Protein backbone atom coordinates (compact mmCIF):
# COMPACT_ATOMS: atom_id res chain seq x y z
CA UNK A 1 0.00 0.00 0.00
CA UNK A 2 1.23 3.51 -0.83
CA UNK A 3 -0.90 5.06 1.92
CA UNK A 4 -2.74 3.41 4.79
CA UNK A 5 -6.53 3.84 4.36
CA UNK A 6 -8.40 5.79 7.04
CA UNK A 7 -10.42 4.08 9.75
CA UNK A 8 -13.48 6.00 8.54
CA UNK A 9 -13.22 4.29 5.15
CA UNK A 10 -13.56 0.90 6.81
CA UNK A 11 -16.27 2.13 9.17
CA UNK A 12 -18.28 3.33 6.17
CA UNK A 13 -17.93 -0.12 4.58
CA UNK A 14 -19.55 -1.73 7.61
CA UNK A 15 -22.27 0.92 7.66
CA UNK A 16 -23.05 0.19 4.01
CA UNK A 17 -23.69 -3.46 4.80
CA UNK A 18 -21.14 -4.74 2.27
CA UNK A 19 -17.42 -5.26 2.37
CA UNK A 20 -15.53 -7.73 0.15
CA UNK A 21 -13.83 -9.29 3.17
CA UNK A 22 -17.08 -10.13 4.97
CA UNK A 23 -18.00 -13.65 3.88
CA UNK A 24 -20.21 -14.70 6.79
CA UNK A 25 -17.82 -17.43 7.89
CA UNK A 26 -14.26 -17.81 9.15
CA UNK A 27 -11.43 -17.90 6.66
CA UNK A 28 -10.64 -21.52 5.70
CA UNK A 29 -6.96 -20.87 6.45
CA UNK A 30 -7.84 -19.82 10.00
CA UNK A 31 -10.07 -22.86 10.51
CA UNK A 32 -7.14 -25.07 9.50
CA UNK A 33 -4.83 -23.17 11.86
CA UNK A 34 -7.13 -23.91 14.77
CA UNK A 35 -7.40 -27.57 13.81
CA UNK A 36 -3.60 -27.78 13.78
CA UNK A 37 -3.41 -26.63 17.40
CA UNK A 38 -1.98 -23.22 16.58
CA UNK A 39 -3.86 -21.26 19.23
CA UNK A 40 -2.96 -21.30 22.91
CA UNK A 41 -3.33 -19.14 26.01
CA UNK A 42 -4.84 -15.66 25.71
CA UNK A 43 -5.72 -14.89 22.12
CA UNK A 44 -6.05 -11.52 20.39
CA UNK A 45 -7.97 -11.30 17.11
CA UNK A 46 -6.69 -7.96 15.84
CA UNK A 47 -8.67 -6.29 13.07
CA UNK A 48 -11.51 -8.65 13.93
CA UNK A 49 -13.99 -7.07 11.53
CA UNK A 50 -17.39 -8.75 11.68
CA UNK A 51 -16.11 -11.13 14.34
CA UNK A 52 -16.15 -14.47 12.55
CA UNK A 53 -12.84 -15.67 14.02
CA UNK A 54 -13.47 -14.39 17.54
CA UNK A 55 -16.85 -16.13 17.50
CA UNK A 56 -15.32 -19.36 16.19
CA UNK A 57 -12.56 -19.42 18.80
CA UNK A 58 -14.84 -18.42 21.67
CA UNK A 59 -17.26 -21.19 20.75
CA UNK A 60 -14.36 -23.64 20.88
CA UNK A 61 -13.41 -22.53 24.39
CA UNK A 62 -10.51 -20.13 23.79
CA UNK A 63 -9.93 -17.01 25.87
CA UNK A 64 -10.11 -14.51 23.00
CA UNK A 65 -10.71 -10.80 22.49
CA UNK A 66 -11.63 -9.32 19.12
CA UNK A 67 -10.39 -5.78 18.52
CA UNK A 68 -11.07 -3.43 15.61
CA UNK A 69 -10.47 0.28 15.07
CA UNK A 70 -13.81 0.72 13.28
CA UNK A 71 -16.62 1.17 15.84
CA UNK A 72 -19.24 -0.08 13.40
CA UNK A 73 -17.26 -3.27 12.85
CA UNK A 74 -17.37 -3.95 16.57
CA UNK A 75 -21.12 -3.27 16.64
CA UNK A 76 -21.60 -5.73 13.76
CA UNK A 77 -19.39 -8.32 15.46
CA UNK A 78 -21.39 -8.08 18.68
CA UNK A 79 -24.65 -8.53 16.79
CA UNK A 80 -23.22 -11.52 14.95
CA UNK A 81 -22.10 -13.10 18.23
CA UNK A 82 -25.52 -12.56 19.76
CA UNK A 83 -27.19 -14.14 16.72
CA UNK A 84 -24.81 -17.09 16.98
CA UNK A 85 -25.51 -17.47 20.69
CA UNK A 86 -21.83 -17.03 21.56
CA UNK A 87 -20.67 -14.84 24.45
CA UNK A 88 -17.74 -13.38 22.51
CA UNK A 89 -15.84 -10.30 23.64
CA UNK A 90 -15.06 -7.34 21.41
CA UNK A 91 -13.54 -3.89 21.87
CA UNK A 92 -12.70 -0.85 19.79
CA UNK A 93 -8.94 -0.45 19.78
CA UNK A 94 -5.91 0.97 18.01
CA UNK A 95 -3.63 -1.55 16.28
CA UNK A 96 -0.71 0.82 16.85
CA UNK A 97 -1.25 0.99 20.60
CA UNK A 98 -2.01 -2.54 21.78
CA UNK A 99 -2.00 -3.68 25.39
CA UNK A 100 0.30 -6.54 26.47
CA UNK A 101 -0.54 -10.02 27.67
CA UNK A 102 -1.36 -12.24 24.68
CA UNK A 103 0.09 -15.65 23.86
CA UNK A 104 -1.37 -15.93 20.36
CA UNK A 105 -2.32 -13.10 18.03
CA UNK A 106 -4.32 -13.56 14.84
CA UNK A 107 -4.17 -10.99 12.05
CA UNK A 108 -6.52 -11.89 9.23
CA UNK A 109 -6.23 -9.26 6.48
CA UNK A 110 -5.06 -6.32 8.59
CA UNK A 111 -1.29 -6.22 7.94
CA UNK A 112 -1.74 -5.83 4.20
CA UNK A 113 -3.74 -2.58 4.47
CA UNK A 114 -0.77 -0.68 5.95
CA UNK A 115 1.88 1.27 4.08
CA UNK A 116 5.55 0.44 4.68
CA UNK A 117 6.05 2.79 7.63
CA UNK A 118 2.83 1.69 9.31
CA UNK A 119 3.70 -1.99 8.86
CA UNK A 120 6.79 -1.41 10.99
CA UNK A 121 4.81 0.62 13.56
CA UNK A 122 2.27 -2.17 13.70
CA UNK A 123 4.95 -4.82 14.24
CA UNK A 124 6.30 -2.79 17.18
CA UNK A 125 2.80 -2.62 18.67
CA UNK A 126 2.38 -6.36 18.22
CA UNK A 127 5.69 -6.86 20.01
CA UNK A 128 4.24 -5.03 23.00
CA UNK A 129 1.03 -7.07 22.89
CA UNK A 130 2.65 -10.48 22.44
CA UNK A 131 4.14 -12.29 25.42
CA UNK A 132 7.77 -13.48 25.09
CA UNK A 133 7.70 -16.71 23.12
CA UNK A 134 4.20 -15.94 21.89
CA UNK A 135 3.13 -16.29 18.28
CA UNK A 136 1.57 -13.96 15.72
CA UNK A 137 -0.18 -15.42 12.67
CA UNK A 138 -0.54 -13.08 9.70
CA UNK A 139 -2.91 -13.92 6.84
CA UNK A 140 -2.39 -11.35 4.08
CA UNK A 141 -3.24 -11.04 0.40
CA UNK A 142 -0.24 -11.92 -1.76
CA UNK A 143 1.33 -9.86 -4.51
CA UNK A 144 0.67 -12.87 -6.75
CA UNK A 145 -3.04 -12.01 -6.69
CA UNK A 146 -5.34 -10.26 -9.14
CA UNK A 147 -5.78 -7.06 -7.18
CA UNK A 148 -8.73 -8.11 -5.04
CA UNK A 149 -7.42 -5.86 -2.29
CA UNK A 150 -4.16 -4.50 -0.90
CA UNK A 151 -1.35 -6.95 -1.56
CA UNK A 152 2.04 -7.54 0.06
CA UNK A 153 5.14 -9.51 -0.80
CA UNK A 154 7.01 -12.03 1.31
CA UNK A 155 9.73 -9.39 1.66
CA UNK A 156 7.17 -6.90 3.03
CA UNK A 157 6.27 -9.33 5.81
CA UNK A 158 9.85 -10.28 6.63
CA UNK A 159 10.95 -6.66 6.50
CA UNK A 160 8.37 -5.54 9.08
CA UNK A 161 9.15 -8.28 11.59
CA UNK A 162 12.86 -7.89 12.31
CA UNK A 163 14.11 -6.83 15.75
CA UNK A 164 12.60 -9.02 18.45
CA UNK A 165 10.89 -11.40 16.03
CA UNK A 166 11.57 -14.67 14.24
CA UNK A 167 9.60 -15.38 11.05
CA UNK A 168 9.40 -19.14 11.50
CA UNK A 169 7.36 -19.92 8.41
CA UNK A 170 5.85 -18.06 5.48
CA UNK A 171 3.72 -20.22 3.22
CA UNK A 172 1.34 -19.73 0.33
CA UNK A 173 -2.37 -20.16 1.04
CA UNK A 174 -5.62 -18.49 -0.02
CA UNK A 175 -7.85 -15.74 1.29
CA UNK A 176 -11.59 -15.94 0.63
CA UNK A 177 -13.54 -12.85 -0.34
CA UNK A 178 -16.77 -11.87 -2.05
CA UNK A 179 -17.03 -10.08 -5.37
CA UNK A 180 -18.58 -6.64 -5.17
CA UNK A 181 -19.48 -4.16 -7.89
CA UNK A 182 -15.95 -2.76 -7.94
CA UNK A 183 -14.51 -6.19 -8.80
CA UNK A 184 -17.24 -7.74 -10.94
CA UNK A 185 -16.09 -6.42 -14.33
CA UNK A 186 -12.37 -6.88 -13.73
CA UNK A 187 -12.82 -10.45 -12.49
CA UNK A 188 -15.58 -11.33 -14.95
CA UNK A 189 -17.71 -12.70 -12.13
CA UNK A 190 -21.18 -11.86 -10.79
CA UNK A 191 -21.54 -9.77 -7.65
CA UNK A 192 -21.73 -12.05 -4.62
CA UNK A 193 -19.39 -14.74 -5.97
CA UNK A 194 -16.93 -16.13 -3.45
CA UNK A 195 -13.31 -16.18 -4.64
CA UNK A 196 -10.15 -17.64 -3.14
CA UNK A 197 -7.22 -15.34 -3.82
CA UNK A 198 -3.49 -16.01 -3.30
CA UNK A 199 -2.33 -15.14 0.20
CA UNK A 200 0.54 -15.52 2.64
CA UNK A 201 0.27 -17.19 6.01
CA UNK A 202 3.11 -16.28 8.34
CA UNK A 203 3.97 -17.74 11.71
CA UNK A 204 6.05 -15.18 13.61
CA UNK A 205 7.43 -15.78 17.10
CA UNK A 206 8.36 -13.07 19.59
CA UNK A 207 11.82 -13.52 21.01
CA UNK A 208 12.14 -14.54 24.65
MIVOGU-420533 format. One record per residue (C-alpha): residue number from 1; z, x, y. Coordinates in Angstrom, 3 decimals, m for minus. Layout:
{marvex NUM; {Z; X; Y}} ...
This chain:
{marvex 1; {0.000; 0.000; 0.000}} {marvex 2; {m0.826; 1.226; 3.508}} {marvex 3; {1.923; m0.897; 5.061}} {marvex 4; {4.788; m2.745; 3.414}} {marvex 5; {4.364; m6.532; 3.845}} {marvex 6; {7.042; m8.396; 5.792}} {marvex 7; {9.748; m10.416; 4.079}} {marvex 8; {8.537; m13.484; 5.997}} {marvex 9; {5.147; m13.218; 4.287}} {marvex 10; {6.807; m13.564; 0.897}} {marvex 11; {9.171; m16.274; 2.125}} {marvex 12; {6.168; m18.282; 3.330}} {marvex 13; {4.579; m17.927; m0.116}} {marvex 14; {7.610; m19.553; m1.727}} {marvex 15; {7.664; m22.270; 0.923}} {marvex 16; {4.008; m23.048; 0.186}} {marvex 17; {4.802; m23.691; m3.465}} {marvex 18; {2.274; m21.144; m4.739}} {marvex 19; {2.370; m17.420; m5.259}} {marvex 20; {0.154; m15.526; m7.725}} {marvex 21; {3.169; m13.829; m9.288}} {marvex 22; {4.973; m17.080; m10.134}} {marvex 23; {3.876; m18.004; m13.653}} {marvex 24; {6.789; m20.211; m14.698}} {marvex 25; {7.887; m17.824; m17.430}} {marvex 26; {9.154; m14.257; m17.808}} {marvex 27; {6.662; m11.427; m17.895}} {marvex 28; {5.702; m10.639; m21.521}} {marvex 29; {6.452; m6.959; m20.875}} {marvex 30; {10.004; m7.841; m19.820}} {marvex 31; {10.511; m10.066; m22.861}} {marvex 32; {9.500; m7.136; m25.068}} {marvex 33; {11.862; m4.832; m23.172}} {marvex 34; {14.770; m7.131; m23.911}} {marvex 35; {13.809; m7.396; m27.567}} {marvex 36; {13.779; m3.604; m27.782}} {marvex 37; {17.403; m3.409; m26.629}} {marvex 38; {16.577; m1.975; m23.216}} {marvex 39; {19.233; m3.856; m21.260}} {marvex 40; {22.909; m2.958; m21.295}} {marvex 41; {26.006; m3.332; m19.138}} {marvex 42; {25.715; m4.839; m15.660}} {marvex 43; {22.120; m5.725; m14.893}} {marvex 44; {20.391; m6.050; m11.516}} {marvex 45; {17.105; m7.972; m11.296}} {marvex 46; {15.839; m6.687; m7.957}} {marvex 47; {13.070; m8.666; m6.290}} {marvex 48; {13.933; m11.505; m8.651}} {marvex 49; {11.529; m13.991; m7.070}} {marvex 50; {11.684; m17.387; m8.753}} {marvex 51; {14.339; m16.105; m11.131}} {marvex 52; {12.549; m16.145; m14.473}} {marvex 53; {14.019; m12.844; m15.670}} {marvex 54; {17.537; m13.465; m14.389}} {marvex 55; {17.505; m16.853; m16.126}} {marvex 56; {16.194; m15.317; m19.364}} {marvex 57; {18.799; m12.556; m19.423}} {marvex 58; {21.671; m14.842; m18.417}} {marvex 59; {20.753; m17.262; m21.186}} {marvex 60; {20.884; m14.359; m23.643}} {marvex 61; {24.387; m13.408; m22.531}} {marvex 62; {23.794; m10.514; m20.130}} {marvex 63; {25.875; m9.927; m17.005}} {marvex 64; {22.999; m10.109; m14.512}} {marvex 65; {22.491; m10.708; m10.802}} {marvex 66; {19.118; m11.627; m9.325}} {marvex 67; {18.519; m10.394; m5.775}} {marvex 68; {15.611; m11.074; m3.434}} {marvex 69; {15.069; m10.465; 0.281}} {marvex 70; {13.282; m13.808; 0.715}} {marvex 71; {15.841; m16.615; 1.170}} {marvex 72; {13.398; m19.245; m0.079}} {marvex 73; {12.847; m17.263; m3.267}} {marvex 74; {16.572; m17.370; m3.948}} {marvex 75; {16.638; m21.123; m3.275}} {marvex 76; {13.756; m21.599; m5.726}} {marvex 77; {15.460; m19.388; m8.317}} {marvex 78; {18.682; m21.387; m8.078}} {marvex 79; {16.789; m24.654; m8.531}} {marvex 80; {14.949; m23.217; m11.523}} {marvex 81; {18.230; m22.101; m13.096}} {marvex 82; {19.756; m25.522; m12.557}} {marvex 83; {16.722; m27.186; m14.138}} {marvex 84; {16.978; m24.811; m17.094}} {marvex 85; {20.692; m25.514; m17.466}} {marvex 86; {21.557; m21.827; m17.029}} {marvex 87; {24.448; m20.666; m14.839}} {marvex 88; {22.509; m17.740; m13.385}} {marvex 89; {23.641; m15.839; m10.298}} {marvex 90; {21.410; m15.055; m7.338}} {marvex 91; {21.868; m13.543; m3.889}} {marvex 92; {19.792; m12.700; m0.847}} {marvex 93; {19.780; m8.936; m0.453}} {marvex 94; {18.013; m5.906; 0.975}} {marvex 95; {16.280; m3.630; m1.549}} {marvex 96; {16.848; m0.706; 0.818}} {marvex 97; {20.604; m1.246; 0.988}} {marvex 98; {21.783; m2.011; m2.537}} {marvex 99; {25.390; m2.004; m3.684}} {marvex 100; {26.475; 0.300; m6.538}} {marvex 101; {27.668; m0.535; m10.019}} {marvex 102; {24.677; m1.362; m12.243}} {marvex 103; {23.863; 0.087; m15.648}} {marvex 104; {20.358; m1.372; m15.928}} {marvex 105; {18.033; m2.320; m13.098}} {marvex 106; {14.842; m4.324; m13.559}} {marvex 107; {12.054; m4.175; m10.991}} {marvex 108; {9.228; m6.523; m11.888}} {marvex 109; {6.479; m6.230; m9.259}} {marvex 110; {8.589; m5.056; m6.321}} {marvex 111; {7.938; m1.295; m6.224}} {marvex 112; {4.197; m1.745; m5.828}} {marvex 113; {4.470; m3.738; m2.576}} {marvex 114; {5.951; m0.770; m0.681}} {marvex 115; {4.085; 1.880; 1.268}} {marvex 116; {4.679; 5.551; 0.439}} {marvex 117; {7.634; 6.045; 2.787}} {marvex 118; {9.310; 2.828; 1.688}} {marvex 119; {8.862; 3.702; m1.986}} {marvex 120; {10.986; 6.790; m1.411}} {marvex 121; {13.563; 4.809; 0.621}} {marvex 122; {13.695; 2.266; m2.167}} {marvex 123; {14.236; 4.951; m4.817}} {marvex 124; {17.179; 6.302; m2.794}} {marvex 125; {18.667; 2.802; m2.615}} {marvex 126; {18.216; 2.376; m6.362}} {marvex 127; {20.013; 5.694; m6.858}} {marvex 128; {23.000; 4.239; m5.028}} {marvex 129; {22.886; 1.034; m7.074}} {marvex 130; {22.441; 2.648; m10.482}} {marvex 131; {25.422; 4.141; m12.290}} {marvex 132; {25.094; 7.769; m13.481}} {marvex 133; {23.117; 7.699; m16.714}} {marvex 134; {21.888; 4.203; m15.944}} {marvex 135; {18.278; 3.126; m16.292}} {marvex 136; {15.715; 1.570; m13.957}} {marvex 137; {12.674; m0.180; m15.418}} {marvex 138; {9.698; m0.545; m13.083}} {marvex 139; {6.837; m2.914; m13.924}} {marvex 140; {4.082; m2.393; m11.348}} {marvex 141; {0.396; m3.244; m11.036}} {marvex 142; {m1.756; m0.244; m11.921}} {marvex 143; {m4.506; 1.329; m9.857}} {marvex 144; {m6.749; 0.669; m12.873}} {marvex 145; {m6.691; m3.035; m12.009}} {marvex 146; {m9.142; m5.336; m10.264}} {marvex 147; {m7.175; m5.783; m7.060}} {marvex 148; {m5.043; m8.732; m8.115}} {marvex 149; {m2.293; m7.418; m5.857}} {marvex 150; {m0.899; m4.163; m4.496}} {marvex 151; {m1.556; m1.349; m6.955}} {marvex 152; {0.056; 2.044; m7.536}} {marvex 153; {m0.800; 5.140; m9.511}} {marvex 154; {1.306; 7.009; m12.026}} {marvex 155; {1.660; 9.726; m9.387}} {marvex 156; {3.029; 7.169; m6.903}} {marvex 157; {5.812; 6.274; m9.329}} {marvex 158; {6.630; 9.849; m10.278}} {marvex 159; {6.503; 10.947; m6.655}} {marvex 160; {9.079; 8.374; m5.541}} {marvex 161; {11.591; 9.149; m8.284}} {marvex 162; {12.313; 12.860; m7.889}} {marvex 163; {15.745; 14.107; m6.835}} {marvex 164; {18.448; 12.597; m9.018}} {marvex 165; {16.030; 10.892; m11.402}} {marvex 166; {14.235; 11.570; m14.666}} {marvex 167; {11.045; 9.599; m15.383}} {marvex 168; {11.501; 9.398; m19.138}} {marvex 169; {8.414; 7.356; m19.922}} {marvex 170; {5.483; 5.847; m18.062}} {marvex 171; {3.220; 3.716; m20.218}} {marvex 172; {0.335; 1.335; m19.733}} {marvex 173; {1.036; m2.365; m20.157}} {marvex 174; {m0.020; m5.625; m18.488}} {marvex 175; {1.290; m7.853; m15.737}} {marvex 176; {0.630; m11.587; m15.943}} {marvex 177; {m0.340; m13.544; m12.846}} {marvex 178; {m2.047; m16.770; m11.875}} {marvex 179; {m5.373; m17.034; m10.082}} {marvex 180; {m5.174; m18.583; m6.636}} {marvex 181; {m7.887; m19.483; m4.159}} {marvex 182; {m7.940; m15.955; m2.758}} {marvex 183; {m8.802; m14.507; m6.195}} {marvex 184; {m10.944; m17.235; m7.740}} {marvex 185; {m14.335; m16.093; m6.423}} {marvex 186; {m13.728; m12.369; m6.876}} {marvex 187; {m12.486; m12.820; m10.447}} {marvex 188; {m14.953; m15.583; m11.325}} {marvex 189; {m12.129; m17.708; m12.703}} {marvex 190; {m10.795; m21.179; m11.860}} {marvex 191; {m7.654; m21.543; m9.767}} {marvex 192; {m4.622; m21.732; m12.049}} {marvex 193; {m5.971; m19.395; m14.735}} {marvex 194; {m3.453; m16.926; m16.127}} {marvex 195; {m4.640; m13.310; m16.179}} {marvex 196; {m3.144; m10.149; m17.645}} {marvex 197; {m3.820; m7.217; m15.337}} {marvex 198; {m3.299; m3.492; m16.011}} {marvex 199; {0.205; m2.334; m15.137}} {marvex 200; {2.638; 0.545; m15.521}} {marvex 201; {6.009; 0.273; m17.191}} {marvex 202; {8.335; 3.112; m16.284}} {marvex 203; {11.715; 3.971; m17.741}} {marvex 204; {13.614; 6.049; m15.182}} {marvex 205; {17.103; 7.425; m15.779}} {marvex 206; {19.593; 8.361; m13.066}} {marvex 207; {21.013; 11.822; m13.521}} {marvex 208; {24.653; 12.136; m14.543}} 
